[in-house]
Amino acid sequence: MENEELASKKRALELFESGKINDFEVGTFKGLAQIHHYLFQDVFDFAGKMREVDLSKGNFRFAPAMYLQNTLKTIDKLPENTFDEIIKKYVEMNAAHPFREGNGRATRIWLDQMLKKHLKKCVDWSKVEKTAYLSAMERSPINDLEIKTLLKSALTPNIKDREVYMKGIQSSYAYEDQTAYDVHSLISKPA
C-alpha cells in the first residue's frame, strides 16, 4: 500500500480534477465525512467514520467521543452566511476533531467549500504561514480573532483556479509535516 501522504494527495488532486468535490454536502458533518473518506479511502479503514475514542493534542482535549455525535449535530446547525460565521463553524469542527486522523487536511477543504458557496471566495493556503496558522488554531477555541484575521488576509476570489487548489493542498499537508511529495508531480502527463 502507498504511504498516507502520497495516496491521499493523489486523491485530493482527483477530488478537484473529477469535480466530485462539488457533489458533497457543504457545511455539514456528512460533507466533511465524504471529503475525509475520499482523501483517505486507500489509507485508513476508518476513512469518513466518526471516531469512537477520545483524542487530545498537547494540553487540548477534543470533544469526548461519547458526546461527539451530539456535538456534530450542533455544529451542523451553526449558521454559515458570513465570513465570521463560517470561521466559527470551522473552529468548532476543529475542536470536535471527528476523525482519528486526517482532520486538518479534510477540514481545510471543507472550510473552502463553505467559503466558495456563501462568499464566492476561498483561502489561498500558500499565503498562510504554518507557525502562524497552527498558533492561531491552537488559541481559536478561546478567541478566534487571530485565525479570522489570518485567513481573511489570504482570501481569494479565484475559487475555480486549479493552481490555488493545488498550492492549498501542498500547504495543508506541510502544516502536518507531510512534504515528501509535491502535488504538482502527481499530475499525469499526456501520452
C-alpha positions as CSV (number, residue, x, y, z in Angstrom):
1,M,0.0,0.0,0.0
2,E,1.2,3.5,-0.8
3,N,2.1,5.7,2.1
4,E,-0.5,8.1,3.6
5,E,0.8,11.3,2.1
6,L,1.2,10.0,-1.5
7,A,-2.1,8.1,-1.6
8,S,-4.2,10.9,-0.1
9,K,-2.5,13.7,-2.1
10,K,-3.4,11.7,-5.3
11,R,-7.0,11.5,-4.0
12,A,-7.0,15.3,-3.2
13,L,-5.9,16.0,-6.7
14,E,-8.5,13.6,-8.1
15,L,-11.2,15.2,-6.0
16,F,-10.6,18.5,-7.8
17,E,-9.9,17.2,-11.3
18,S,-13.0,15.0,-11.3
19,G,-15.3,17.7,-9.9
20,K,-16.5,15.2,-7.3
21,I,-15.9,17.8,-4.6
22,N,-19.0,19.6,-6.0
23,D,-21.2,16.5,-5.2
24,F,-20.5,16.6,-1.5
25,E,-22.7,18.4,1.1
26,V,-21.4,21.8,2.1
27,G,-21.1,22.8,5.8
28,T,-22.2,19.5,7.4
29,F,-20.5,16.7,9.1
30,K,-21.9,14.4,6.3
31,G,-20.0,16.5,3.7
32,L,-16.8,16.5,5.8
33,A,-17.1,12.8,6.2
34,Q,-17.4,12.5,2.4
35,I,-14.3,14.5,1.9
36,H,-12.4,12.6,4.6
37,H,-13.5,9.2,3.1
38,Y,-12.4,10.3,-0.4
39,L,-9.0,11.5,0.7
40,F,-8.1,8.6,3.0
41,Q,-10.0,5.6,1.5
42,D,-6.8,4.0,0.4
43,V,-5.1,4.5,3.8
44,F,-7.4,4.3,6.8
45,D,-10.1,1.7,7.4
46,F,-11.8,4.4,9.4
47,A,-11.9,6.9,6.5
48,G,-15.0,9.0,6.8
49,K,-16.1,7.4,10.0
50,M,-16.7,9.2,13.2
51,R,-14.1,8.3,15.9
52,E,-15.1,6.2,18.9
53,V,-12.0,7.1,21.0
54,D,-11.0,10.2,22.9
55,L,-8.3,12.3,21.4
56,S,-6.0,15.1,22.7
57,K,-3.1,17.1,21.3
58,G,-0.7,18.7,23.7
59,N,-2.9,20.0,26.6
60,F,-6.0,20.3,24.4
61,R,-8.7,17.6,24.7
62,F,-11.0,17.3,21.7
63,A,-14.7,16.6,22.1
64,P,-15.2,13.4,24.1
65,A,-16.2,10.5,21.9
66,M,-19.4,9.9,24.0
67,Y,-20.7,13.4,23.1
68,L,-19.3,13.6,19.6
69,Q,-22.4,12.8,17.7
70,N,-24.5,15.5,19.5
71,T,-21.6,18.0,19.1
72,L,-21.6,17.4,15.4
73,K,-25.4,17.8,15.2
74,T,-24.9,21.2,16.9
75,I,-22.1,22.2,14.6
76,D,-24.3,21.3,11.6
77,K,-26.9,23.8,12.7
78,L,-24.5,26.7,13.1
79,P,-25.1,29.4,10.5
80,E,-22.6,29.9,7.7
81,N,-23.7,33.1,5.9
82,T,-20.9,35.4,6.8
83,F,-17.1,35.1,7.0
84,D,-17.2,35.3,10.8
85,E,-20.0,32.6,11.0
86,I,-18.0,30.3,8.7
87,I,-14.8,30.6,10.6
88,K,-16.7,30.0,13.9
89,K,-18.1,26.8,12.4
90,Y,-14.6,25.8,11.2
91,V,-13.2,26.4,14.7
92,E,-15.9,24.3,16.3
93,M,-15.4,21.5,13.9
94,N,-11.7,21.6,14.6
95,A,-12.4,21.4,18.3
96,A,-14.7,18.4,17.7
97,H,-12.0,16.6,15.7
98,P,-14.4,13.9,14.5
99,F,-11.8,11.5,12.9
100,R,-8.9,9.6,14.5
101,E,-6.5,11.1,11.9
102,G,-6.7,13.5,8.9
103,N,-8.9,16.1,10.5
104,G,-6.9,19.1,9.5
105,R,-6.5,18.2,5.8
106,A,-10.1,17.3,5.3
107,T,-11.5,20.2,7.4
108,R,-9.5,22.8,5.4
109,I,-11.1,21.6,2.2
110,W,-14.5,21.6,4.0
111,L,-13.9,25.3,5.0
112,D,-13.0,26.3,1.5
113,Q,-16.3,24.7,0.2
114,M,-18.3,26.8,2.6
115,L,-16.4,30.0,1.7
116,K,-16.9,29.2,-2.0
117,K,-20.6,28.6,-1.7
118,H,-21.5,31.6,0.5
119,L,-18.8,34.2,-0.2
120,K,-17.5,33.2,-3.7
121,K,-14.0,33.1,-2.1
122,C,-11.6,30.6,-0.8
123,V,-8.3,30.6,1.2
124,D,-5.1,30.8,-0.7
125,W,-3.4,28.5,1.8
126,S,0.0,29.2,0.3
127,K,-0.2,32.7,1.8
128,V,-0.9,31.3,5.3
129,E,2.4,30.6,7.2
130,K,2.5,27.3,9.0
131,T,3.6,28.5,12.5
132,A,1.1,31.5,12.5
133,Y,-1.7,29.2,11.4
134,L,-1.0,26.5,14.0
135,S,-0.7,29.0,16.8
136,A,-3.9,30.8,15.8
137,M,-5.8,27.5,15.6
138,E,-4.5,26.4,19.0
139,R,-5.9,29.6,20.5
140,S,-9.1,29.7,18.4
141,P,-11.5,27.9,20.8
142,I,-10.9,30.7,23.3
143,N,-10.5,33.6,20.9
144,D,-11.0,33.2,17.1
145,L,-9.9,36.8,16.2
146,E,-6.4,35.7,15.3
147,I,-7.4,32.9,12.9
148,K,-10.1,35.2,11.4
149,T,-7.5,37.9,10.7
150,L,-5.0,35.4,9.3
151,L,-7.5,33.7,6.9
152,K,-9.2,36.8,5.9
153,S,-5.9,38.3,4.6
154,A,-5.5,35.2,2.4
155,L,-8.9,35.1,0.8
156,T,-9.0,35.0,-3.0
157,P,-11.9,35.1,-5.5
158,N,-10.1,32.5,-7.6
159,I,-12.3,29.7,-6.4
160,K,-12.0,27.6,-9.6
161,D,-8.3,28.1,-10.1
162,R,-6.6,24.8,-10.2
163,E,-3.2,26.3,-9.1
164,V,-4.8,27.9,-6.0
165,Y,-6.3,24.5,-5.1
166,M,-3.0,22.6,-5.7
167,K,-0.9,25.1,-3.7
168,G,-3.6,24.8,-1.0
169,I,-3.2,21.0,-0.8
170,Q,0.6,21.3,-0.7
171,S,0.4,23.9,2.1
172,S,-2.3,21.9,4.0
173,Y,0.0,18.8,4.0
174,A,3.0,20.9,5.0
175,Y,1.1,22.0,8.2
176,E,1.1,18.3,9.1
177,D,4.8,17.9,8.2
178,Q,4.0,15.8,5.1
179,T,6.2,17.3,2.4
180,A,7.9,14.3,0.7
181,Y,5.7,14.5,-2.4
182,D,4.8,17.7,-4.3
183,V,1.2,17.5,-5.5
184,H,2.3,19.0,-8.9
185,S,4.5,16.0,-9.6
186,L,1.4,13.7,-9.2
187,I,-0.2,15.1,-12.4
188,S,-0.3,12.6,-15.2
189,K,1.5,13.7,-18.3
190,P,-0.4,13.2,-21.6
191,A,0.9,10.3,-23.7
